[in-house]
Amino acid sequence: AYAPGCGWIEFDPTNNQLADTRYITLAWGADFADVVPLRGVILGGGSQSMQVRVTVVPVE
């Protein structure tokens, strides 16, 4: 969110709180369409599954 006099402030509207060091920036965009986690088309039948693993390491 942009606050006049302060500039841009990281805000979590889902949890109604300011972002702090527990938050990790995953993407930047003008709106959700710019940063959707999945985009594409799947053609085919049968069941589908997806597995994802993420490792986060602090930068020193």
C-alpha positions as CSV (number, residue, x, y, z in Angstrom):
1,A,0.0,0.0,0.0
2,Y,1.2,3.5,-0.7
3,A,1.1,5.9,2.3
4,P,1.8,9.6,1.6
5,G,4.7,10.7,3.6
6,C,5.9,7.2,4.2
7,G,6.1,5.6,0.8
8,W,5.3,2.0,0.0
9,I,4.3,-0.1,3.0
10,E,4.1,-3.9,2.9
11,F,0.7,-5.0,4.1
12,D,-1.1,-8.3,4.4
13,P,-4.8,-7.7,3.8
14,T,-5.7,-11.4,4.5
15,N,-4.4,-11.2,8.1
16,N,-4.9,-7.4,8.5
17,Q,-1.3,-6.7,9.5
18,L,1.9,-5.1,8.3
19,A,4.4,-7.5,6.8
20,D,7.5,-8.2,8.8
21,T,10.6,-10.5,8.6
22,R,8.4,-13.6,8.6
23,Y,7.2,-12.7,5.0
24,I,8.9,-13.6,1.8
25,T,8.4,-11.8,-1.5
26,L,7.5,-14.4,-4.1
27,A,6.4,-12.1,-6.9
28,W,5.7,-8.5,-7.9
29,G,3.0,-7.3,-10.2
30,A,0.4,-4.7,-10.9
31,D,-2.4,-7.2,-10.0
32,F,-3.0,-10.9,-9.4
33,A,-3.0,-11.6,-13.1
34,D,0.7,-10.7,-13.2
35,V,1.7,-13.1,-10.5
36,V,-0.6,-16.1,-10.7
37,P,1.2,-19.2,-9.3
38,L,0.1,-21.4,-12.1
39,R,-0.8,-20.5,-15.7
40,G,-1.4,-22.8,-18.7
41,V,-3.7,-25.4,-20.2
42,I,-3.8,-29.1,-19.5
43,L,-5.3,-31.4,-22.1
44,G,-6.1,-35.0,-21.3
45,G,-8.1,-37.3,-19.2
46,G,-7.7,-39.1,-15.9
47,S,-6.6,-37.9,-12.6
48,Q,-4.0,-35.2,-12.1
49,S,-1.7,-34.4,-9.2
50,M,1.0,-31.9,-8.5
51,Q,3.7,-31.9,-5.9
52,V,5.8,-28.8,-5.0
53,R,8.8,-28.5,-2.6
54,V,10.3,-25.2,-1.6
55,T,13.5,-24.6,0.4
56,V,14.1,-21.2,1.9
57,V,17.6,-20.2,2.9
58,P,18.4,-16.8,4.5
59,V,20.8,-14.6,2.5
60,E,23.7,-13.5,4.7
